[in-house]
Amino acid sequence: MSMLETSARLLKLLSLLQSPRDWSGTALAEELDVGVRTVRRDVDKLRNLGYPVDAVAGVAGYRLGAGAALPPLLLDDDEAVAVAIGLRAAAMGGITGIEESSVRALTKLEQVLPSRLRHRIRLLQSVAVTPTVGAAVAPDVVMAVATACRDHQRLRFDYRSHSGASTVRTTEPHRLIHTGRRWYLVAWDLDREDWRTFRLDRLEPRIPTGPRFTPRDAPELDETTRGVASAAYRYQARFVLQAPAEVIADRIGSTIGTVEPIDAGSCVLATGSNSLDELLLYVGLLGHPFTIESPPELIDHTRTLTDRLTAAARA
Protein backbone atom coordinates (compact mmCIF):
# COMPACT_ATOMS: atom_id res chain seq x y z
CA MET A 1 0.00 0.00 0.00
CA SER A 2 1.39 3.41 -0.97
CA MET A 3 2.19 6.19 1.48
CA LEU A 4 -0.45 8.34 -0.28
CA GLU A 5 -3.16 5.74 0.41
CA THR A 6 -2.06 5.47 4.04
CA SER A 7 -2.15 9.26 4.47
CA ALA A 8 -5.61 9.49 2.89
CA ARG A 9 -6.84 6.75 5.24
CA LEU A 10 -5.40 8.57 8.27
CA LEU A 11 -7.23 11.74 7.24
CA LYS A 12 -10.49 9.84 6.85
CA LEU A 13 -9.97 8.16 10.23
CA LEU A 14 -9.33 11.55 11.83
CA SER A 15 -12.48 12.94 10.22
CA LEU A 16 -14.54 10.05 11.62
CA LEU A 17 -13.10 10.48 15.12
CA GLN A 18 -13.89 14.20 15.10
CA SER A 19 -17.61 13.43 14.89
CA PRO A 20 -19.27 13.55 18.34
CA ARG A 21 -19.62 9.80 18.95
CA ASP A 22 -17.71 6.76 20.18
CA TRP A 23 -16.43 4.41 17.48
CA SER A 24 -15.83 0.72 17.93
CA GLY A 25 -12.76 -0.71 16.23
CA THR A 26 -15.01 -2.88 14.09
CA ALA A 27 -17.12 0.07 12.91
CA LEU A 28 -14.02 2.06 11.99
CA ALA A 29 -12.61 -0.94 10.11
CA GLU A 30 -15.82 -1.20 8.07
CA GLU A 31 -15.83 2.51 7.26
CA LEU A 32 -12.19 2.41 6.19
CA ASP A 33 -12.41 -1.00 4.47
CA VAL A 34 -9.44 -2.36 6.41
CA GLY A 35 -8.87 -4.82 9.24
CA VAL A 36 -9.17 -4.06 12.94
CA ARG A 37 -5.38 -4.45 13.38
CA THR A 38 -4.82 -1.77 10.74
CA VAL A 39 -7.19 0.53 12.63
CA ARG A 40 -5.16 0.02 15.80
CA ARG A 41 -1.93 0.85 13.96
CA ASP A 42 -3.50 3.97 12.43
CA VAL A 43 -4.77 5.11 15.83
CA ASP A 44 -1.21 4.77 17.19
CA LYS A 45 0.05 6.91 14.29
CA LEU A 46 -2.49 9.64 15.12
CA ARG A 47 -1.41 9.55 18.76
CA ASN A 48 2.23 9.94 17.71
CA LEU A 49 1.19 13.00 15.71
CA GLY A 50 -0.30 14.55 18.84
CA TYR A 51 -3.98 13.65 18.47
CA PRO A 52 -5.43 12.54 21.84
CA VAL A 53 -7.30 9.39 20.76
CA ASP A 54 -8.78 7.83 23.91
CA ALA A 55 -9.76 4.19 24.33
CA VAL A 56 -13.41 3.73 25.24
CA ALA A 57 -14.25 0.96 27.69
CA GLY A 58 -17.27 -1.23 26.97
CA VAL A 59 -17.32 -0.85 23.18
CA ALA A 60 -13.65 -1.66 22.57
CA GLY A 61 -13.46 1.55 20.66
CA TYR A 62 -12.12 5.08 20.42
CA ARG A 63 -13.00 8.74 20.76
CA LEU A 64 -11.04 11.93 20.16
CA GLY A 65 -10.36 13.64 23.47
CA ALA A 66 -8.93 16.97 24.60
CA GLY A 67 -5.15 17.29 24.61
CA ALA A 68 -2.53 19.70 25.88
CA ALA A 69 -2.19 21.35 22.45
CA LEU A 70 -4.65 22.00 19.63
CA PRO A 71 -4.04 19.65 16.68
CA PRO A 72 -5.23 20.44 13.13
CA LEU A 73 -8.98 20.07 12.63
CA LEU A 74 -10.83 18.69 9.63
CA LEU A 75 -14.00 20.59 8.73
CA ASP A 76 -16.72 19.67 6.27
CA ASP A 77 -18.15 22.35 3.96
CA ASP A 78 -20.94 23.48 6.29
CA GLU A 79 -18.60 23.57 9.29
CA ALA A 80 -15.98 25.59 7.41
CA VAL A 81 -18.58 28.16 6.30
CA ALA A 82 -19.96 28.43 9.84
CA VAL A 83 -16.49 28.95 11.34
CA ALA A 84 -15.57 31.56 8.72
CA ILE A 85 -18.79 33.52 9.26
CA GLY A 86 -18.32 33.36 13.03
CA LEU A 87 -14.73 34.57 12.75
CA ARG A 88 -15.76 37.43 10.46
CA ALA A 89 -18.40 38.54 12.96
CA ALA A 90 -15.92 38.36 15.85
CA ALA A 91 -13.29 40.20 13.82
CA MET A 92 -15.65 43.11 13.27
CA GLY A 93 -15.95 43.79 16.99
CA GLY A 94 -18.77 41.58 18.20
CA ILE A 95 -16.81 40.40 21.24
CA THR A 96 -14.25 42.70 22.83
CA GLY A 97 -10.70 41.38 22.97
CA ILE A 98 -10.72 38.66 20.29
CA GLU A 99 -10.82 40.76 17.13
CA GLU A 100 -7.13 40.47 16.19
CA SER A 101 -7.01 36.72 16.98
CA SER A 102 -10.12 36.24 14.84
CA VAL A 103 -8.50 37.98 11.88
CA ARG A 104 -5.38 35.79 12.17
CA ALA A 105 -7.46 32.61 12.31
CA LEU A 106 -9.69 33.77 9.46
CA THR A 107 -6.66 34.59 7.30
CA LYS A 108 -5.40 31.01 7.72
CA LEU A 109 -8.82 29.51 7.03
CA GLU A 110 -9.64 31.56 3.92
CA GLN A 111 -6.23 30.74 2.44
CA VAL A 112 -7.30 27.10 2.01
CA LEU A 113 -11.05 27.50 1.37
CA PRO A 114 -12.30 26.17 -1.99
CA SER A 115 -13.86 28.79 -4.26
CA ARG A 116 -17.35 27.28 -3.85
CA LEU A 117 -17.16 27.98 -0.11
CA ARG A 118 -15.86 31.50 -0.60
CA HIS A 119 -18.96 32.20 -2.69
CA ARG A 120 -21.27 30.93 0.07
CA ILE A 121 -19.49 33.06 2.67
CA ARG A 122 -19.81 36.19 0.51
CA LEU A 123 -23.56 35.59 0.25
CA LEU A 124 -23.89 35.30 4.02
CA GLN A 125 -21.44 37.94 5.22
CA SER A 126 -23.82 40.87 4.72
CA VAL A 127 -25.97 39.65 7.60
CA ALA A 128 -23.13 38.38 9.76
CA VAL A 129 -20.55 41.15 10.06
CA THR A 130 -22.39 44.32 11.02
CA PRO A 131 -20.14 46.08 13.57
CA THR A 132 -21.75 46.92 16.89
CA VAL A 133 -19.75 50.10 17.46
CA GLY A 134 -17.39 52.43 15.65
CA ALA A 135 -16.98 53.05 11.95
CA ALA A 136 -17.88 50.24 9.55
CA VAL A 137 -15.06 48.47 7.71
CA ALA A 138 -15.66 46.09 4.82
CA PRO A 139 -14.53 42.55 5.76
CA ASP A 140 -12.62 42.29 2.47
CA VAL A 141 -10.53 45.31 3.45
CA VAL A 142 -9.66 43.77 6.83
CA MET A 143 -8.71 40.49 5.15
CA ALA A 144 -6.62 42.14 2.42
CA VAL A 145 -4.64 44.16 4.95
CA ALA A 146 -4.25 41.20 7.32
CA THR A 147 -2.93 39.05 4.48
CA ALA A 148 -0.40 41.72 3.48
CA CYS A 149 0.77 41.92 7.12
CA ARG A 150 1.13 38.15 7.37
CA ASP A 151 2.96 37.74 4.04
CA HIS A 152 5.19 40.83 4.51
CA GLN A 153 4.07 42.36 1.21
CA ARG A 154 4.06 46.07 0.47
CA LEU A 155 0.61 47.60 0.50
CA ARG A 156 -0.52 50.61 -1.54
CA PHE A 157 -3.84 52.17 -0.73
CA ASP A 158 -5.97 55.27 -1.17
CA TYR A 159 -6.37 57.05 2.16
CA ARG A 160 -8.89 59.73 3.14
CA SER A 161 -7.87 62.33 5.72
CA HIS A 162 -10.14 63.99 8.33
CA SER A 163 -10.95 66.69 5.77
CA GLY A 164 -11.82 64.17 3.06
CA ALA A 165 -8.69 64.73 0.97
CA SER A 166 -7.39 61.53 -0.64
CA THR A 167 -3.75 60.47 -0.99
CA VAL A 168 -2.03 57.32 -2.20
CA ARG A 169 0.19 55.73 0.46
CA THR A 170 2.85 53.07 -0.03
CA THR A 171 3.59 51.10 3.14
CA GLU A 172 5.21 48.09 4.69
CA PRO A 173 2.29 46.82 6.81
CA HIS A 174 3.20 45.55 10.27
CA ARG A 175 0.04 44.67 12.21
CA LEU A 176 -3.64 45.39 12.77
CA ILE A 177 -4.95 46.87 16.02
CA HIS A 178 -8.57 46.93 17.16
CA THR A 179 -9.47 49.47 19.85
CA GLY A 180 -13.00 48.26 20.52
CA ARG A 181 -14.29 51.07 18.26
CA ARG A 182 -12.12 51.03 15.15
CA TRP A 183 -9.54 49.05 13.20
CA TYR A 184 -6.09 50.55 12.62
CA LEU A 185 -3.11 49.51 10.52
CA VAL A 186 0.38 50.08 11.93
CA ALA A 187 2.77 50.41 8.99
CA TRP A 188 6.05 51.91 7.84
CA ASP A 189 5.21 54.74 5.42
CA LEU A 190 7.84 54.56 2.67
CA ASP A 191 7.26 58.11 1.43
CA ARG A 192 7.43 59.69 4.91
CA GLU A 193 10.08 57.27 6.18
CA ASP A 194 8.35 56.82 9.51
CA TRP A 195 5.85 54.64 11.36
CA ARG A 196 2.21 55.64 10.91
CA THR A 197 -1.23 54.43 12.00
CA PHE A 198 -4.09 54.38 9.50
CA ARG A 199 -7.82 53.94 10.13
CA LEU A 200 -9.12 51.05 8.06
CA ASP A 201 -12.50 52.67 7.45
CA ARG A 202 -10.64 55.40 5.50
CA LEU A 203 -8.43 52.99 3.57
CA GLU A 204 -9.01 51.37 0.17
CA PRO A 205 -6.30 48.79 -0.74
CA ARG A 206 -4.89 48.65 -4.23
CA ILE A 207 -4.74 45.01 -5.30
CA PRO A 208 -2.51 43.19 -6.12
CA THR A 209 -0.07 43.93 -3.35
CA GLY A 210 3.55 44.87 -3.93
CA PRO A 211 6.78 42.89 -3.52
CA ARG A 212 7.79 41.16 -0.30
CA PHE A 213 9.88 43.09 2.22
CA THR A 214 12.06 42.30 5.20
CA PRO A 215 10.18 43.43 8.34
CA ARG A 216 11.70 46.32 10.28
CA ASP A 217 12.00 46.52 14.05
CA ALA A 218 8.54 47.71 15.00
CA PRO A 219 7.82 50.25 17.75
CA GLU A 220 6.73 48.99 21.14
CA LEU A 221 3.00 48.40 21.52
CA ASP A 222 2.66 51.18 24.12
CA GLU A 223 4.17 53.68 21.69
CA THR A 224 1.93 52.46 18.88
CA THR A 225 -1.27 52.60 20.89
CA ARG A 226 -0.37 56.08 22.15
CA GLY A 227 -0.46 57.23 18.53
CA VAL A 228 -3.77 55.45 17.96
CA ALA A 229 -5.22 57.09 21.08
CA SER A 230 -4.55 60.64 19.94
CA ALA A 231 -2.96 61.37 16.58
CA ALA A 232 -5.52 59.42 14.54
CA TYR A 233 -8.32 61.78 15.64
CA ARG A 234 -9.30 65.29 14.68
CA TYR A 235 -9.07 66.59 18.27
CA GLN A 236 -6.26 65.73 20.69
CA ALA A 237 -7.16 66.64 24.25
CA ARG A 238 -5.47 66.78 27.64
CA PHE A 239 -7.38 66.72 30.92
CA VAL A 240 -6.21 67.05 34.52
CA LEU A 241 -8.26 64.72 36.70
CA GLN A 242 -8.44 64.84 40.49
CA ALA A 243 -7.94 61.11 40.93
CA PRO A 244 -4.93 58.78 41.30
CA ALA A 245 -3.39 57.70 38.00
CA GLU A 246 -3.93 54.00 38.76
CA VAL A 247 -7.66 54.58 39.29
CA ILE A 248 -8.06 56.25 35.89
CA ALA A 249 -5.71 53.81 34.12
CA ASP A 250 -7.93 50.92 35.24
CA ARG A 251 -10.80 52.47 33.26
CA ILE A 252 -8.87 53.70 30.21
CA GLY A 253 -7.58 51.23 27.63
CA SER A 254 -4.15 51.95 26.16
CA THR A 255 -5.71 52.51 22.74
CA ILE A 256 -8.22 54.99 24.19
CA GLY A 257 -5.84 57.31 26.03
CA THR A 258 -2.65 57.59 28.07
CA VAL A 259 -2.54 58.40 31.77
CA GLU A 260 0.42 60.08 33.50
CA PRO A 261 0.56 60.79 37.26
CA ILE A 262 1.04 64.33 38.57
CA ASP A 263 1.04 63.40 42.25
CA ALA A 264 -0.66 60.84 44.49
CA GLY A 265 -4.12 62.34 43.93
CA SER A 266 -4.14 63.67 40.37
CA CYS A 267 -3.11 62.74 36.85
CA VAL A 268 -3.18 63.84 33.20
CA LEU A 269 -5.29 62.04 30.63
CA ALA A 270 -4.35 62.45 26.95
CA THR A 271 -6.91 61.16 24.49
CA GLY A 272 -8.49 61.95 21.15
CA SER A 273 -11.80 62.03 19.31
CA ASN A 274 -13.47 63.46 16.26
CA SER A 275 -16.20 64.92 18.46
CA LEU A 276 -15.87 67.58 21.17
CA ASP A 277 -19.13 66.39 22.71
CA GLU A 278 -17.79 62.84 22.88
CA LEU A 279 -14.64 64.00 24.69
CA LEU A 280 -16.65 65.87 27.32
CA LEU A 281 -19.13 63.05 27.81
CA TYR A 282 -16.42 60.41 28.12
CA VAL A 283 -14.34 62.30 30.68
CA GLY A 284 -17.40 63.55 32.56
CA LEU A 285 -18.68 60.01 33.04
CA LEU A 286 -15.43 58.98 34.73
CA GLY A 287 -16.94 60.57 37.85
CA HIS A 288 -13.99 62.70 38.98
CA PRO A 289 -13.42 66.48 38.97
CA PHE A 290 -11.38 67.60 35.98
CA THR A 291 -10.03 70.63 34.16
CA ILE A 292 -9.27 71.01 30.46
CA GLU A 293 -5.72 71.81 29.36
CA SER A 294 -6.28 71.60 25.60
CA PRO A 295 -7.43 72.12 22.92
CA PRO A 296 -8.76 75.71 23.18
CA GLU A 297 -11.86 74.90 21.10
CA LEU A 298 -12.85 72.27 23.67
CA ILE A 299 -12.78 74.92 26.42
CA ASP A 300 -14.98 77.22 24.33
CA HIS A 301 -17.31 74.34 23.48
CA THR A 302 -17.63 73.46 27.17
CA ARG A 303 -18.81 76.99 27.98
CA THR A 304 -21.38 76.86 25.18
CA LEU A 305 -22.62 73.45 26.24
CA THR A 306 -22.79 74.51 29.91
CA ASP A 307 -24.96 77.52 29.02
CA ARG A 308 -27.25 75.32 26.95
CA LEU A 309 -27.64 72.73 29.72
CA THR A 310 -28.19 75.42 32.35
CA ALA A 311 -30.94 76.99 30.23
CA ALA A 312 -32.55 73.60 29.76
CA ALA A 313 -32.52 72.96 33.52
CA ARG A 314 -34.14 76.32 34.23
CA ALA A 315 -36.83 75.71 31.65
C-alpha positions as MATLAB code, in Angstrom:
seq = 'MSMLETSARLLKLLSLLQSPRDWSGTALAEELDVGVRTVRRDVDKLRNLGYPVDAVAGVAGYRLGAGAALPPLLLDDDEAVAVAIGLRAAAMGGITGIEESSVRALTKLEQVLPSRLRHRIRLLQSVAVTPTVGAAVAPDVVMAVATACRDHQRLRFDYRSHSGASTVRTTEPHRLIHTGRRWYLVAWDLDREDWRTFRLDRLEPRIPTGPRFTPRDAPELDETTRGVASAAYRYQARFVLQAPAEVIADRIGSTIGTVEPIDAGSCVLATGSNSLDELLLYVGLLGHPFTIESPPELIDHTRTLTDRLTAAARA';
ca = [
       0.000    0.000    0.000;
       1.392    3.409   -0.969;
       2.186    6.191    1.476;
      -0.454    8.338   -0.277;
      -3.156    5.744    0.413;
      -2.058    5.473    4.036;
      -2.149    9.262    4.472;
      -5.606    9.486    2.889;
      -6.844    6.747    5.238;
      -5.404    8.573    8.269;
      -7.232   11.739    7.237;
     -10.492    9.844    6.848;
      -9.970    8.165   10.234;
      -9.327   11.546   11.830;
     -12.476   12.942   10.217;
     -14.537   10.054   11.621;
     -13.095   10.478   15.115;
     -13.891   14.199   15.097;
     -17.609   13.434   14.895;
     -19.275   13.551   18.342;
     -19.624    9.797   18.953;
     -17.713    6.764   20.179;
     -16.430    4.412   17.480;
     -15.831    0.719   17.929;
     -12.760   -0.711   16.232;
     -15.015   -2.876   14.093;
     -17.123    0.072   12.912;
     -14.018    2.062   11.994;
     -12.610   -0.944   10.109;
     -15.824   -1.201    8.073;
     -15.831    2.510    7.263;
     -12.187    2.411    6.187;
     -12.407   -0.998    4.470;
      -9.436   -2.359    6.409;
      -8.873   -4.819    9.243;
      -9.168   -4.055   12.940;
      -5.377   -4.448   13.384;
      -4.817   -1.767   10.736;
      -7.193    0.533   12.628;
      -5.159    0.017   15.801;
      -1.928    0.855   13.958;
      -3.499    3.973   12.428;
      -4.767    5.111   15.828;
      -1.210    4.769   17.187;
       0.052    6.914   14.286;
      -2.493    9.638   15.119;
      -1.414    9.546   18.756;
       2.234    9.941   17.714;
       1.188   12.998   15.706;
      -0.300   14.554   18.836;
      -3.979   13.654   18.472;
      -5.432   12.538   21.843;
      -7.304    9.394   20.764;
      -8.779    7.830   23.908;
      -9.760    4.192   24.330;
     -13.415    3.733   25.245;
     -14.249    0.960   27.695;
     -17.270   -1.225   26.967;
     -17.319   -0.846   23.177;
     -13.646   -1.656   22.574;
     -13.461    1.551   20.661;
     -12.124    5.082   20.421;
     -13.001    8.739   20.758;
     -11.042   11.928   20.158;
     -10.360   13.638   23.472;
      -8.927   16.968   24.600;
      -5.152   17.286   24.606;
      -2.526   19.702   25.882;
      -2.194   21.349   22.450;
      -4.648   21.995   19.632;
      -4.044   19.645   16.677;
      -5.227   20.440   13.132;
      -8.979   20.066   12.634;
     -10.829   18.687    9.629;
     -13.998   20.585    8.726;
     -16.716   19.666    6.269;
     -18.155   22.346    3.962;
     -20.938   23.484    6.293;
     -18.601   23.573    9.292;
     -15.980   25.594    7.408;
     -18.577   28.163    6.300;
     -19.958   28.427    9.842;
     -16.489   28.947   11.339;
     -15.572   31.561    8.718;
     -18.793   33.518    9.265;
     -18.323   33.364   13.029;
     -14.730   34.573   12.753;
     -15.763   37.432   10.458;
     -18.401   38.535   12.956;
     -15.923   38.362   15.851;
     -13.289   40.197   13.818;
     -15.651   43.110   13.271;
     -15.951   43.785   16.988;
     -18.773   41.581   18.195;
     -16.808   40.400   21.244;
     -14.247   42.697   22.828;
     -10.695   41.382   22.967;
     -10.716   38.662   20.290;
     -10.821   40.764   17.126;
      -7.133   40.467   16.189;
      -7.005   36.723   16.978;
     -10.120   36.236   14.844;
      -8.497   37.976   11.884;
      -5.382   35.794   12.167;
      -7.464   32.612   12.310;
      -9.690   33.774    9.455;
      -6.659   34.585    7.303;
      -5.403   31.006    7.722;
      -8.824   29.507    7.028;
      -9.636   31.561    3.923;
      -6.232   30.738    2.436;
      -7.304   27.099    2.013;
     -11.047   27.501    1.365;
     -12.299   26.171   -1.995;
     -13.858   28.790   -4.264;
     -17.350   27.283   -3.847;
     -17.163   27.976   -0.105;
     -15.857   31.500   -0.598;
     -18.957   32.199   -2.689;
     -21.270   30.930    0.068;
     -19.491   33.063    2.669;
     -19.809   36.191    0.512;
     -23.558   35.587    0.251;
     -23.891   35.303    4.025;
     -21.443   37.943    5.218;
     -23.824   40.870    4.719;
     -25.967   39.654    7.602;
     -23.129   38.385    9.755;
     -20.553   41.147   10.063;
     -22.394   44.321   11.019;
     -20.145   46.079   13.567;
     -21.746   46.924   16.885;
     -19.753   50.101   17.461;
     -17.394   52.433   15.650;
     -16.981   53.051   11.950;
     -17.883   50.243    9.545;
     -15.055   48.473    7.713;
     -15.656   46.094    4.825;
     -14.529   42.553    5.755;
     -12.624   42.287    2.466;
     -10.531   45.306    3.455;
      -9.665   43.767    6.830;
      -8.715   40.490    5.150;
      -6.623   42.140    2.420;
      -4.643   44.165    4.948;
      -4.250   41.203    7.321;
      -2.935   39.048    4.478;
      -0.401   41.722    3.484;
       0.766   41.922    7.118;
       1.134   38.152    7.366;
       2.959   37.743    4.037;
       5.190   40.830    4.509;
       4.065   42.362    1.215;
       4.061   46.071    0.469;
       0.608   47.597    0.504;
      -0.518   50.609   -1.543;
      -3.843   52.171   -0.732;
      -5.968   55.274   -1.174;
      -6.372   57.051    2.164;
      -8.890   59.728    3.145;
      -7.873   62.329    5.724;
     -10.138   63.989    8.326;
     -10.954   66.689    5.771;
     -11.820   64.173    3.064;
      -8.689   64.731    0.971;
      -7.385   61.530   -0.638;
      -3.746   60.469   -0.990;
      -2.028   57.319   -2.198;
       0.191   55.728    0.456;
       2.850   53.070   -0.027;
       3.594   51.101    3.135;
       5.212   48.089    4.694;
       2.295   46.817    6.814;
       3.197   45.552   10.273;
       0.036   44.669   12.206;
      -3.644   45.388   12.772;
      -4.955   46.868   16.021;
      -8.567   46.929   17.163;
      -9.472   49.469   19.849;
     -12.998   48.263   20.519;
     -14.286   51.070   18.265;
     -12.116   51.029   15.147;
      -9.540   49.045   13.199;
      -6.091   50.547   12.622;
      -3.108   49.513   10.522;
       0.376   50.081   11.929;
       2.772   50.411    8.992;
       6.054   51.914    7.838;
       5.209   54.742    5.422;
       7.839   54.558    2.671;
       7.260   58.113    1.432;
       7.426   59.695    4.905;
      10.077   57.268    6.175;
       8.349   56.825    9.515;
       5.846   54.639   11.357;
       2.211   55.642   10.906;
      -1.227   54.428   12.005;
      -4.088   54.379    9.499;
      -7.823   53.940   10.126;
      -9.118   51.051    8.055;
     -12.503   52.672    7.446;
     -10.638   55.400    5.502;
      -8.435   52.985    3.572;
      -9.005   51.367    0.169;
      -6.301   48.791   -0.741;
      -4.888   48.650   -4.235;
      -4.735   45.011   -5.299;
      -2.507   43.186   -6.117;
      -0.068   43.934   -3.353;
       3.548   44.865   -3.929;
       6.780   42.886   -3.519;
       7.786   41.159   -0.296;
       9.884   43.094    2.223;
      12.057   42.305    5.205;
      10.181   43.425    8.342;
      11.699   46.319   10.279;
      11.998   46.519   14.045;
       8.538   47.715   14.996;
       7.821   50.254   17.747;
       6.728   48.990   21.141;
       2.995   48.397   21.518;
       2.664   51.180   24.120;
       4.168   53.681   21.685;
       1.935   52.458   18.880;
      -1.270   52.604   20.887;
      -0.373   56.078   22.151;
      -0.461   57.230   18.525;
      -3.772   55.455   17.959;
      -5.224   57.093   21.078;
      -4.549   60.640   19.938;
      -2.959   61.365   16.576;
      -5.517   59.417   14.541;
      -8.317   61.782   15.642;
      -9.296   65.294   14.683;
      -9.067   66.591   18.272;
      -6.264   65.726   20.689;
      -7.161   66.644   24.249;
      -5.471   66.783   27.644;
      -7.379   66.725   30.924;
      -6.206   67.050   34.517;
      -8.264   64.717   36.704;
      -8.440   64.840   40.490;
      -7.940   61.110   40.933;
      -4.935   58.783   41.297;
      -3.387   57.703   38.005;
      -3.928   54.002   38.758;
      -7.660   54.581   39.288;
      -8.059   56.249   35.887;
      -5.711   53.807   34.121;
      -7.933   50.920   35.239;
     -10.800   52.465   33.263;
      -8.868   53.695   30.209;
      -7.576   51.228   27.632;
      -4.151   51.946   26.159;
      -5.711   52.506   22.740;
      -8.224   54.990   24.187;
      -5.838   57.310   26.031;
      -2.653   57.587   28.073;
      -2.540   58.403   31.769;
       0.417   60.082   33.500;
       0.559   60.794   37.260;
       1.036   64.328   38.569;
       1.036   63.403   42.246;
      -0.658   60.844   44.495;
      -4.117   62.344   43.935;
      -4.140   63.671   40.365;
      -3.114   62.742   36.847;
      -3.177   63.845   33.205;
      -5.290   62.036   30.628;
      -4.349   62.449   26.952;
      -6.911   61.158   24.493;
      -8.492   61.947   21.147;
     -11.803   62.030   19.313;
     -13.466   63.456   16.256;
     -16.200   64.925   18.457;
     -15.870   67.577   21.168;
     -19.128   66.390   22.714;
     -17.792   62.841   22.880;
     -14.645   63.999   24.689;
     -16.653   65.873   27.315;
     -19.130   63.055   27.814;
     -16.416   60.412   28.116;
     -14.342   62.304   30.683;
     -17.397   63.551   32.560;
     -18.676   60.006   33.045;
     -15.433   58.980   34.734;
     -16.943   60.566   37.850;
     -13.988   62.698   38.985;
     -13.422   66.485   38.966;
     -11.377   67.603   35.984;
     -10.030   70.633   34.156;
      -9.270   71.009   30.457;
      -5.721   71.806   29.356;
      -6.279   71.599   25.600;
      -7.435   72.117   22.922;
      -8.757   75.710   23.176;
     -11.859   74.904   21.101;
     -12.852   72.273   23.669;
     -12.778   74.920   26.419;
     -14.983   77.218   24.329;
     -17.308   74.344   23.484;
     -17.629   73.464   27.173;
     -18.806   76.993   27.980;
     -21.378   76.864   25.184;
     -22.621   73.447   26.242;
     -22.792   74.508   29.905;
     -24.956   77.523   29.021;
     -27.254   75.317   26.950;
     -27.638   72.735   29.716;
     -28.188   75.424   32.347;
     -30.940   76.989   30.233;
     -32.546   73.596   29.763;
     -32.521   72.962   33.516;
     -34.141   76.323   34.233;
     -36.833   75.712   31.647;
];
